[in-house]
Amino acid sequence: MSPGKQVMIFLDTDKHASPFDILLLADLFPEAQSIHYCNVDPDDVQKLVQDAIFPRGPEGCKNTKLFIGGSDVEKADKIVEVALKSMFSPFELATIIDPRGAHTTGSAAVAKTLQLLLKNNLGDFKGKNVTVLAATGPVGQITSSIYQSEGANVTVTSRKQERATDLAENLNRESSNKVTGVQAATPEEVGKTIADAEIVMAAGSAGVQLLSLDIMKNYGKKCKVVADVNAVPPVGVENLDSQGDGVEVVQGVYGVGALAIGALKNKVEAKLLTKAMESPKGVFDYKTGYQLAKDYVYKKLGKQ
């Protein structure tokens, strides 16, 4: 059987699949076809995946791709688990994982903080103290995992100690580089969590300020780099413009805002889509996304 044209199948947890991802695919691969399934539950997935792999045969599978997305990250994670279990050699599909854009946003956010470190001759993440504020959200979990994998000493925070502890335990199951979970419900508690941090990542929800200028000045004496993924006023870090890229938030502390992170996120997703479309199989998640983002940073700085 002929392998046929390239097809991307979107499995989305929401009522409507995100136009963002679909339109990006259309611009990158105008000849490719997209198929969208919305309100997808994990129970739907085995049939959908196996009905996708068998009609085209092993060669056709090489031109059939999955994109798993949606706002319900927990449900999307279960969809990923079922989808991957539903495939077997030689019936395997290249699969992109990016619910709520968390994988590509998290990859870009961490890479942008690396860019600021390297640009200011501060080294890489290994041995650095990193605090991720509001770490239990989708982007916070991804950024925390990447920092941990890069050898940083990571503190994850939540407004509730139990949630911070649960996240730390989940991250520590597969790594010898241990993460610490700390409650940060008040400005003073936030201050204590950043007191030893050289890098602070504000990964909170839209329109929620996590770090005030006063707290930064009073507690962030060791901080060198701060990042914020929230572009909706009030931004997550006071005095950090959402378009800021390497701006001084306070003296000696360089910041990157949400829109600057978003610009790299878009590049990462475009490269992730391209990589998946050009690959016969494989999983393309934040690990792939971060490597792509890091490659971009090194190239930008002329270090490759």
C-alpha positions in Angstrom: 0.0 0.0 0.0 1.2 3.5 -0.8 2.3 5.5 2.3 0.0 8.3 1.2 -0.1 12.0 2.2 1.0 13.2 5.6 -1.8 13.4 8.2 -1.7 14.9 11.7 -4.4 13.6 14.1 -5.2 16.0 16.9 -6.5 14.4 20.1 -7.8 17.3 22.3 -9.4 17.3 25.7 -11.4 20.5 25.0 -14.7 21.1 23.3 -12.8 22.7 20.4 -9.2 21.8 19.3 -6.9 24.7 19.6 -6.6 26.7 16.2 -3.1 27.7 17.3 -1.6 24.3 16.7 -3.7 23.5 13.7 -2.8 26.8 11.9 0.9 26.4 12.7 0.8 23.0 11.1 -1.0 24.4 8.0 1.5 27.2 7.6 4.5 24.8 7.9 3.0 21.9 5.9 0.3 23.2 3.6 0.0 19.9 1.8 -0.6 17.9 5.0 -4.1 17.1 6.2 -5.3 17.5 9.8 -8.0 15.6 11.6 -9.4 16.8 14.9 -11.0 14.9 17.7 -12.4 17.0 20.6 -13.7 16.2 24.1 -11.4 13.1 24.0 -11.4 10.8 27.0 -8.8 8.2 27.7 -11.4 5.5 27.1 -11.7 6.7 23.5 -8.0 6.6 22.7 -7.2 2.9 22.0 -9.8 2.6 19.3 -8.9 6.0 17.7 -5.2 5.2 17.6 -5.6 1.6 16.4 -8.1 2.7 13.7 -5.4 5.2 12.6 -2.5 2.7 12.4 -4.0 -0.3 10.7 -5.6 1.1 7.4 -2.4 2.6 6.0 0.0 -0.2 7.0 3.5 0.2 8.5 4.6 2.5 5.7 1.5 4.7 6.0 2.2 5.0 9.8 5.4 6.8 8.9 3.2 9.6 7.4 0.6 9.6 10.2 1.2 11.7 13.3 -0.5 12.4 16.6 -0.7 15.7 18.5 -2.1 15.4 22.0 -3.3 18.7 23.5 -6.0 20.4 25.4 -6.4 22.4 28.6 -7.0 19.4 30.9 -3.3 18.4 31.4 -4.1 15.5 33.8 -6.5 14.0 31.3 -4.0 14.6 28.4 -1.3 12.7 30.4 -3.7 9.7 30.6 -4.4 10.0 26.9 -0.7 9.9 26.2 -0.3 6.8 28.3 -3.1 5.0 26.5 -2.0 6.2 23.0 1.6 4.9 23.4 0.4 1.6 24.8 -1.9 1.2 21.8 1.0 1.2 19.4 3.5 -1.5 18.7 6.2 -2.2 16.1 5.9 -1.7 13.1 2.7 0.2 13.8 4.0 3.4 15.5 3.1 7.0 15.1 5.3 10.1 15.7 3.6 11.7 18.7 3.7 15.3 19.9 2.8 16.0 23.5 1.9 19.6 24.3 -1.2 20.0 26.4 -2.0 23.6 27.2 1.3 24.5 25.4 3.1 23.6 28.6 5.8 21.5 27.1 6.9 24.1 24.5 6.4 27.0 26.9 8.3 25.3 29.7 11.1 24.4 27.3 11.4 28.0 26.1 11.2 29.5 29.5 14.1 27.5 30.9 16.1 28.1 27.7 15.7 31.8 28.0 17.0 31.8 31.6 20.0 29.8 30.3 20.5 32.4 27.6 20.7 35.2 30.3 23.1 33.2 32.4 25.5 32.6 29.5 25.1 36.1 28.1 26.2 37.5 31.5 29.0 34.9 31.9 27.3 33.3 34.9 27.7 29.7 33.7 25.0 27.1 33.2 22.5 25.5 35.6 24.7 22.9 37.2 24.8 23.6 40.9 22.7 26.7 40.7 19.9 27.3 43.1 16.6 27.6 41.3 13.2 28.5 42.8 10.0 27.8 40.7 7.1 29.8 42.1 3.6 28.3 41.6 5.4 25.1 40.4 2.4 22.8 40.6 0.8 24.2 37.4 1.5 22.7 34.0 4.4 25.0 33.0 5.8 25.0 36.6 6.0 21.2 36.5 7.8 21.1 33.2 10.3 23.9 34.1 11.0 22.2 37.5 11.7 18.9 35.7 14.0 20.5 33.2 16.0 22.4 35.8 16.3 19.2 37.9 17.6 17.3 34.8 20.2 20.0 34.2 21.7 19.6 37.6 20.2 22.6 39.4 19.2 22.6 43.1 15.5 23.1 42.7 12.9 24.4 45.1 9.3 24.1 44.0 6.5 26.2 45.7 2.8 26.1 46.1 0.3 28.0 48.2 -0.2 24.7 50.0 2.6 22.6 51.5 0.9 19.4 50.6 0.8 20.2 46.8 4.5 21.3 46.9 5.5 18.1 48.7 3.6 15.9 46.3 5.2 17.5 43.3 8.7 17.2 44.8 8.0 13.5 45.5 6.9 12.9 41.9 9.9 14.6 40.5 12.3 12.8 42.8 11.0 9.3 41.9 13.1 9.2 38.7 16.1 11.4 39.7 18.9 11.3 42.2 19.0 15.1 42.1 16.4 15.9 44.7 13.9 18.7 44.5 12.5 20.4 47.7 8.8 21.4 48.0 8.0 24.5 50.1 4.8 26.4 50.9 4.7 30.0 49.6 1.3 31.4 50.4 2.4 34.9 51.7 4.9 37.5 50.4 7.2 36.7 53.3 7.0 32.9 52.5 7.8 33.7 48.9 10.7 35.8 50.0 12.2 33.0 52.1 12.0 30.6 49.1 14.0 32.9 46.9 16.6 33.9 49.6 19.2 31.6 48.2 18.0 31.4 44.6 20.2 32.5 41.7 17.3 31.9 39.3 13.6 32.5 40.0 10.9 31.2 37.6 7.4 32.6 38.1 5.1 30.0 36.6 1.8 31.2 37.9 -1.6 31.7 36.4 -2.6 34.6 34.2 -3.1 37.9 36.0 -1.5 36.8 39.3 1.5 38.6 40.7 3.8 36.2 42.6 6.8 38.3 43.2 6.7 42.0 44.2 9.6 44.4 43.8 9.9 44.9 47.5 10.2 41.1 48.1 12.8 40.8 45.3 14.9 43.7 46.8 14.6 42.5 50.4 15.1 38.8 49.9 16.6 38.2 46.4 20.1 39.2 47.2 21.6 36.3 45.4 19.3 36.3 42.4 20.8 36.9 39.0 18.0 35.8 36.6 14.2 36.0 36.9 11.6 34.8 34.4 7.8 35.2 34.2 5.4 33.2 32.0 2.4 35.4 32.7 1.7 38.2 30.2 -1.7 39.3 31.7 -1.6 42.3 34.0 -0.6 42.2 36.8 2.3 40.2 35.5 3.9 37.5 37.8 7.0 39.6 38.6 6.5 43.2 39.4 8.6 45.6 37.2 9.3 42.9 34.6 7.8 44.0 31.3 6.2 41.1 29.4 8.3 42.0 26.4 11.5 42.4 28.4 14.4 40.2 27.3 17.5 40.6 29.4 16.3 43.8 31.1 17.4 44.7 34.7 14.4 44.2 37.0 16.5 45.4 39.9 20.2 46.2 39.9 22.1 43.0 38.9 19.0 40.9 38.3 18.2 40.2 34.6 14.7 39.4 33.6 12.8 37.8 30.7 9.1 38.3 30.3 6.2 36.2 29.0 6.1 37.6 25.5 9.8 37.1 25.0 9.4 33.6 26.2 6.4 33.2 23.9 8.4 34.2 20.9 10.8 31.3 21.5 8.0 29.0 22.4 6.5 29.6 18.9 9.9 28.7 17.3 10.2 25.6 19.5 6.7 24.4 18.5 7.4 25.0 14.8 10.7 23.0 15.1 8.9 20.3 17.1 6.2 19.9 14.5 8.8 19.8 11.7 10.9 17.2 13.5 7.8 15.0 14.1 6.6 15.4 10.5 10.0 14.3 9.2 10.4 11.4 11.6 8.8 7.9 11.0 8.1 7.5 14.8 9.0 8.7 18.2 7.8 10.9 21.1 8.2 14.6 20.9 7.6 16.3 24.3 9.4 18.8 26.5 12.6 16.8 26.4 12.8 17.3 22.7 11.5 20.8 23.0 14.1 21.9 25.5 16.9 20.5 23.4 15.6 22.4 20.4 15.3 25.6 22.5 18.8 25.1 24.0 20.2 24.6 20.5 18.6 27.9 19.5 20.1 29.7 22.5 23.7 28.4 21.8 23.4 29.4 18.2 22.1 32.8 19.1 25.1 33.3 21.4 27.5 32.0 18.8 28.5 29.1 21.0 28.0 26.4 18.4 
